[in-house]
């Protein structure tokens, strides 16, 4: 009897867990048995591994082979265990020395001809291996640039099984990590804010949303610039710091949407799903292998829902919890996965189903008032209460377009102001777990940075009249601090609070 042990990594959510892959060769009828809570794709690995070994020029052991994945209570899914299983079997057959595999972790899918294919989730897997003190990590060559992002990890790119075995047997040197391709960040949008003419109020709302990390709801007729404003919001956000960039890249890696040989994602992601998106598509899905949904893919970025009332009510309400907690936890019978989901939600809606309502005159609209109320009621009150900025946009006239064409500020100028405002808020929030004004809880905001009654009088009056909920009052205070940061002042005054209240309650009257 021969026994060998190598290591791989199982990824649950965005966290990696080290897995021991043991191969036992015993006398008996030739067959391969897989144990240790594998899923269907792992059961198929038996045929993939055997074909890859044979087509790489090595003899498959004609023994009774038992491959165990431990700990047995940890669910294992996907094809990323193929390479570790093949190395374990060949090590048990004395093809490669045990000392060579003892200090390595193996990650990769095997093609039938022995090529090592890329797999999702390599970045969190390598992070787990490095955290466990593993000296070297063997990954597919197309995942090598992603794996090299982990500091202190020694990456050995693998193009095929034959090359891996040659390195393990001391007949070749491990190749270096190939240079990362110049690939644009996933979801990056184009366009300049100056192109949105005739919407000074909409541009202000987008600037405030970018400066404070606030959620945004825009209501207006078709052609009023709602989609253009949302598309330009990511361009106003500052680049991600290294910690956030690693987190965003890990999520995209687990989702399988990180381009091959893509460098670290440094720009905030942008997701704009179709209105037929299901709750599972937004928050994540899967049984054994849970994948992050669009909300998690927009972590540290923007999730834009155009034609928001056309989304299913269940899909919209599924976002209420992550808007508060900044995370999504998906529980299944055998596994529970947690994904970061601190995104900026941007909603856009027409004022009625016929989409011909224009301003206060409703020119051309044929919808009865009941139909219009029912249409907008698809956006639940609890969801809208979590949206900081709520603006109504009117279709600009020709005169407004001409007058505003030369005055609209470009994205670069607005982004510079946003960066300065963020720097002021980060200095104020230093030593706290929050990075933006929108993340500060209401009780902490009132306790740590109290405002005098003369400043908060307007907001408290709106609260007493029932125009604001307690949550809405907190959001007005947060926006007041954002206006203060944009103005370069130290403490909000009545004007900043009034401006924040105007973006929360359009047309309010004190």
CORPEHU-V165996 format. One record per backbone hydrogen bond with DSSP energy under -0.5 kcal/mol. CO is the residue of the C=O (numbers start at 1). NH is the residue of the N-H. If there is no record, write none. Layout:
co: (CO	CO)
nh: (NH	NH)
This chain:
co: (2	4	6	7	8	10	10	11	12	12	15	17	19	19	20	20	21	22	23	24	24	25	26	31	33	35	37	39	40	41	42	43	44	44	45	46	47	48	49	50	51	52	53	53	54	61	63	63	64	65	66	66	67	68	68	70	71	73	76	79	80	81	82	83	84	85	86	87	88	89	90	90	91	97	97	98	99	101	103	104	105	108	109	111	114	115	115	117	119	121	122	123	124	125	126	127	128	129	130	135	136	137	137	138	139	140	141	142	143	144	146	147	149	150	153	154	155	156	158	159	160	161	162	163	164	165	166	166	167	175	181	181	185	192	193	195	196	199	200	201	202	203	204	205	206	207	208	209	209	212	215	216	217	218	219	221	225	226	227	228	229	230	230	233	233	234	241	242	243	244	245	246	247	248	249	250	251	252	252	252	253	253	257	259	261	264	266	269	271	274	278	279	280	281	282	283	285	288	291	293	294	296	298	299	301	302	302	303	303	304	305	305	307	308	312	313	314	316	317	318	319	320	321	321	322	326	328	328	329	330	335	337	338	339	341	342	343	344	345	346	347	348	349	352	355	358	358	358	362	368	369	370	371	372	373	375	376	378	380	381	382	383	384	386	389	391	391	393	397	398	399	400	401	402	404	404	410	411	412	413	414	415	416	417	418	419	420	421	422	423	424	425	427	429	436	437	441	442	443	444	445	452	452	453	456	457	458	459	460	461	462	462	463	469	470	471	472	473	474	475	476	477	478	479	480	481	482	483	484	484	485	493	494	495	496	497	498	499	500	501	503	505)
nh: (25	23	21	106	19	12	17	13	14	15	12	10	8	21	22	70	6	68	4	26	66	2	64	65	67	69	76	43	44	45	45	46	47	48	49	50	51	52	53	54	55	56	56	58	57	63	31	65	26	33	24	68	35	22	70	20	74	75	39	82	108	85	86	87	88	89	90	91	92	93	95	96	94	100	101	102	103	104	136	7	138	83	117	114	161	111	117	109	122	125	126	127	128	129	130	131	132	134	133	154	105	139	156	107	158	143	144	261	147	148	149	150	151	153	155	137	157	139	141	116	164	165	166	167	168	169	171	172	170	157	183	263	188	195	196	197	199	203	204	205	206	207	208	209	210	211	212	213	214	438	389	347	391	349	393	224	229	230	231	232	233	233	234	236	237	237	245	246	247	248	249	250	251	252	253	254	255	256	257	258	121	256	259	262	181	266	240	302	304	277	282	283	284	294	295	293	291	290	285	297	298	299	301	269	344	271	304	305	346	306	308	348	310	311	316	317	318	319	320	322	323	324	324	325	326	341	330	339	331	337	332	330	14	328	343	300	345	303	216	305	218	308	220	355	222	361	362	363	365	372	373	374	375	376	377	378	379	380	384	385	386	386	387	388	217	219	393	221	401	402	403	404	405	406	407	408	414	415	416	417	418	419	420	421	422	423	424	425	426	427	428	429	430	432	439	440	445	446	447	448	449	455	456	457	460	461	462	463	464	465	467	468	466	473	474	475	476	477	478	479	480	481	482	483	484	485	486	487	488	489	488	497	498	499	500	501	502	503	504	505	390	508)
